Amino acid sequence: MKSLGILIVAALLPVGAVQASQVQVFNDVAASSGGPNGIRGTVNCSAACSVLTNAGGSFGFGDPGELFEFPFNGNNPSNELTWMNSVLNTSYGLGDSSKVDSTSSGVNYVTSFLYVILKIGQSPSHTILRNDSGGALTFSYDKASGAQGGLSHYVQVGQIPTVPLPAGGMLLLSALGAFGLAKKRRR
């Protein structure tokens, strides 16, 4: 019975603490060379996050991240979503997204979406933040000293489904009760 109590408590605790992260964002040409002159800013996240990069023609996520030339009107969420889908080979629609305008640097934003398209200053102007936390993520963008343009706006894409903890806890208790009944029948 003692081990059953330990099992229940362990199952209800969060699965490891997620580390906060800070990702530097460079101009698209400077990130691969790591040149300090190309730094545009820093994305600060309350939990695990990564930013779009391109290594050898292949897109991925990591630290540092890169800003990319944007082929369309950069103030249109539909165009930004089309760009993201082509880069990541996804098929999100406008119904999967939400645009948030910003004019301040260092402001904290909260998202529970998987991807956040960031529109930062002038060309190169776009990158994608990936929420690696599995839940709500608080983030901010701090412009580097002397860099042009701050965060103009962002588009959140791909809502992360949330499972309420009480529902999960009740499911666990039901399963443990069923195991208890099965053990009692065996006796």
One Martini backbone bead per residue (centre of mass of N, CA, C, O) as a GRO file, in nm:
protein
  187
    1MET     BB    1   0.056   0.064  -0.018
    2LYS     BB    2   0.298   0.253  -0.008
    3SER     BB    3   0.372   0.228  -0.314
    4LEU     BB    4   0.103   0.340  -0.417
    5GLY     BB    5   0.137   0.628  -0.301
    6ILE     BB    6   0.398   0.694  -0.452
    7LEU     BB    7   0.284   0.654  -0.738
    8ILE     BB    8   0.069   0.876  -0.725
    9VAL     BB    9   0.253   1.116  -0.663
   10ALA     BB   10   0.445   1.080  -0.908
   11ALA     BB   11   0.217   1.109  -1.131
   12LEU     BB   12   0.131   1.417  -1.038
   13LEU     BB   13   0.395   1.512  -1.111
   14PRO     BB   14   0.606   1.673  -1.283
   15VAL     BB   15   0.818   1.610  -1.574
   16GLY     BB   16   1.022   1.799  -1.510
   17ALA     BB   17   1.207   2.071  -1.551
   18VAL     BB   18   1.196   2.354  -1.746
   19GLN     BB   19   1.412   2.538  -1.914
   20ALA     BB   20   1.534   2.825  -1.964
   21SER     BB   21   1.576   3.052  -2.252
   22GLN     BB   22   1.839   3.193  -2.473
   23VAL     BB   23   1.820   3.343  -2.802
   24GLN     BB   24   2.004   3.426  -3.061
   25VAL     BB   25   1.971   3.676  -3.331
   26PHE     BB   26   2.050   3.673  -3.673
   27ASN     BB   27   2.147   3.735  -3.956
   28ASP     BB   28   2.146   3.518  -4.215
   29VAL     BB   29   2.466   3.543  -4.277
   30ALA     BB   30   2.595   3.552  -3.973
   31ALA     BB   31   2.528   3.283  -3.824
   32SER     BB   32   2.730   3.084  -3.962
   33SER     BB   33   2.986   3.271  -3.874
   34GLY     BB   34   2.930   3.426  -3.589
   35GLY     BB   35   2.903   3.720  -3.621
   36PRO     BB   36   2.860   4.001  -3.415
   37ASN     BB   37   2.736   4.211  -3.630
   38GLY     BB   38   2.459   4.024  -3.682
   39ILE     BB   39   2.317   4.097  -3.433
   40ARG     BB   40   1.965   4.168  -3.330
   41GLY     BB   41   1.896   3.962  -3.079
   42THR     BB   42   1.678   3.838  -2.806
   43VAL     BB   43   1.527   3.542  -2.695
   44ASN     BB   44   1.313   3.507  -2.416
   45CYS     BB   45   1.246   3.216  -2.214
   46SER     BB   46   1.073   3.033  -1.962
   47ALA     BB   47   1.137   2.800  -2.157
   48ALA     BB   48   1.163   2.593  -2.397
   49CYS     BB   49   1.343   2.707  -2.696
   50SER     BB   50   1.352   2.788  -3.055
   51VAL     BB   51   1.516   2.882  -3.366
   52LEU     BB   52   1.543   2.944  -3.680
   53THR     BB   53   1.743   2.763  -3.921
   54ASN     BB   54   2.027   2.732  -4.169
   55ALA     BB   55   2.184   2.430  -4.290
   56GLY     BB   56   2.263   2.359  -4.599
   57GLY     BB   57   1.943   2.416  -4.685
   58SER     BB   58   1.838   2.336  -4.391
   59PHE     BB   59   1.579   2.341  -4.181
   60GLY     BB   60   1.569   2.448  -3.831
   61PHE     BB   61   1.633   2.426  -3.473
   62GLY     BB   62   1.794   2.675  -3.247
   63ASP     BB   63   2.127   2.788  -3.122
   64PRO     BB   64   2.115   3.005  -3.310
   65GLY     BB   65   1.929   3.232  -3.486
   66GLU     BB   66   1.737   3.353  -3.774
   67LEU     BB   67   1.699   3.592  -4.023
   68PHE     BB   68   1.473   3.641  -4.301
   69GLU     BB   69   1.381   3.679  -4.601
   70PHE     BB   70   1.078   3.822  -4.727
   71PRO     BB   71   0.863   3.759  -5.011
   72PHE     BB   72   0.635   3.933  -4.876
   73ASN     BB   73   0.402   4.080  -4.707
   74GLY     BB   74   0.488   4.138  -4.358
   75ASN     BB   75   0.161   4.221  -4.261
   76ASN     BB   76   0.051   3.924  -4.345
   77PRO     BB   77  -0.058   3.633  -4.211
   78SER     BB   78  -0.098   3.467  -4.469
   79ASN     BB   79   0.193   3.503  -4.580
   80GLU     BB   80   0.340   3.397  -4.326
   81LEU     BB   81   0.210   3.115  -4.335
   82THR     BB   82   0.309   3.033  -4.614
   83TRP     BB   83   0.607   3.049  -4.544
   84MET     BB   84   0.610   2.847  -4.309
   85ASN     BB   85   0.498   2.603  -4.466
   86SER     BB   86   0.739   2.595  -4.671
   87VAL     BB   87   0.971   2.562  -4.461
   88LEU     BB   88   0.822   2.317  -4.273
   89ASN     BB   89   0.610   2.140  -4.416
   90THR     BB   90   0.318   2.254  -4.370
   91SER     BB   91  -0.071   2.302  -4.312
   92TYR     BB   92  -0.160   2.571  -4.211
   93GLY     BB   93  -0.420   2.785  -4.115
   94LEU     BB   94  -0.583   3.065  -4.010
   95GLY     BB   95  -0.739   2.895  -3.784
   96ASP     BB   96  -0.435   2.829  -3.647
   97SER     BB   97  -0.424   3.147  -3.589
   98SER     BB   98  -0.259   3.449  -3.430
   99LYS     BB   99  -0.244   3.799  -3.404
  100VAL     BB  100   0.021   4.016  -3.258
  101ASP     BB  101   0.078   4.329  -3.156
  102SER     BB  102   0.389   4.533  -3.146
  103THR     BB  103   0.600   4.816  -2.987
  104SER     BB  104   0.770   4.667  -2.766
  105SER     BB  105   1.045   4.622  -2.568
  106GLY     BB  106   1.056   4.365  -2.324
  107VAL     BB  107   0.793   4.222  -2.353
  108ASN     BB  108   0.567   3.996  -2.229
  109TYR     BB  109   0.465   3.688  -2.374
  110VAL     BB  110   0.189   3.458  -2.422
  111THR     BB  111   0.199   3.106  -2.523
  112SER     BB  112   0.019   2.794  -2.668
  113PHE     BB  113   0.197   2.762  -2.915
  114LEU     BB  114   0.423   2.609  -3.126
  115TYR     BB  115   0.431   2.868  -3.315
  116VAL     BB  116   0.628   3.181  -3.384
  117ILE     BB  117   0.602   3.452  -3.586
  118LEU     BB  118   0.858   3.685  -3.640
  119LYS     BB  119   0.856   4.047  -3.673
  120ILE     BB  120   1.173   4.213  -3.740
  121GLY     BB  121   1.192   4.479  -3.872
  122GLN     BB  122   1.410   4.472  -4.116
  123SER     BB  123   1.585   4.348  -4.356
  124PRO     BB  124   1.584   4.091  -4.214
  125SER     BB  125   1.253   3.985  -4.052
  126HIS     BB  126   1.220   3.660  -4.021
  127THR     BB  127   1.096   3.416  -3.782
  128ILE     BB  128   1.092   3.109  -3.578
  129LEU     BB  129   0.932   3.006  -3.291
  130ARG     BB  130   0.975   2.729  -3.071
  131ASN     BB  131   0.773   2.543  -2.854
  132ASP     BB  132   0.939   2.316  -2.617
  133SER     BB  133   0.746   2.285  -2.347
  134GLY     BB  134   0.426   2.181  -2.396
  135GLY     BB  135   0.312   2.479  -2.332
  136ALA     BB  136   0.334   2.748  -2.177
  137LEU     BB  137   0.488   3.061  -2.302
  138THR     BB  138   0.728   3.298  -2.215
  139PHE     BB  139   0.816   3.595  -2.409
  140SER     BB  140   1.094   3.790  -2.552
  141TYR     BB  141   1.231   4.089  -2.720
  142ASP     BB  142   1.574   4.197  -2.757
  143LYS     BB  143   1.740   4.444  -2.878
  144ALA     BB  144   2.024   4.520  -3.004
  145SER     BB  145   2.275   4.718  -2.999
  146GLY     BB  146   2.221   4.904  -3.300
  147ALA     BB  147   1.980   4.775  -3.402
  148GLN     BB  148   1.724   4.722  -3.625
  149GLY     BB  149   1.449   4.695  -3.503
  150GLY     BB  150   1.179   4.549  -3.363
  151LEU     BB  151   0.895   4.416  -3.260
  152SER     BB  152   0.607   4.420  -3.447
  153HIS     BB  153   0.505   4.109  -3.471
  154TYR     BB  154   0.291   3.813  -3.422
  155VAL     BB  155   0.234   3.460  -3.513
  156GLN     BB  156   0.031   3.214  -3.408
  157VAL     BB  157   0.083   2.845  -3.434
  158GLY     BB  158  -0.054   2.574  -3.314
  159GLN     BB  159  -0.226   2.462  -3.085
  160ILE     BB  160  -0.186   2.337  -2.769
  161PRO     BB  161  -0.305   2.085  -2.610
  162THR     BB  162  -0.496   2.056  -2.313
  163VAL     BB  163  -0.472   1.874  -2.002
  164PRO     BB  164  -0.636   1.835  -1.736
  165LEU     BB  165  -0.530   1.730  -1.435
  166PRO     BB  166  -0.789   1.614  -1.304
  167ALA     BB  167  -0.849   1.415  -1.533
  168GLY     BB  168  -0.584   1.256  -1.510
  169GLY     BB  169  -0.617   1.179  -1.210
  170MET     BB  170  -0.883   1.020  -1.242
  171LEU     BB  171  -0.771   0.813  -1.438
  172LEU     BB  172  -0.559   0.699  -1.249
  173LEU     BB  173  -0.749   0.614  -1.018
  174SER     BB  174  -0.919   0.419  -1.187
  175ALA     BB  175  -0.691   0.227  -1.265
  176LEU     BB  176  -0.607   0.155  -0.974
  177GLY     BB  177  -0.884   0.040  -0.893
  178ALA     BB  178  -0.887  -0.188  -1.104
  179PHE     BB  179  -0.633  -0.329  -0.996
  180GLY     BB  180  -0.744  -0.381  -0.712
  181LEU     BB  181  -0.985  -0.560  -0.799
  182ALA     BB  182  -0.820  -0.776  -0.946
  183LYS     BB  183  -0.654  -0.862  -0.697
  184LYS     BB  184  -0.895  -0.940  -0.516
  185ARG     BB  185  -1.007  -1.167  -0.706
  186ARG     BB  186  -0.752  -1.349  -0.702
  187ARG     BB  187  -0.786  -1.411  -0.387
   0.00000   0.00000   0.00000
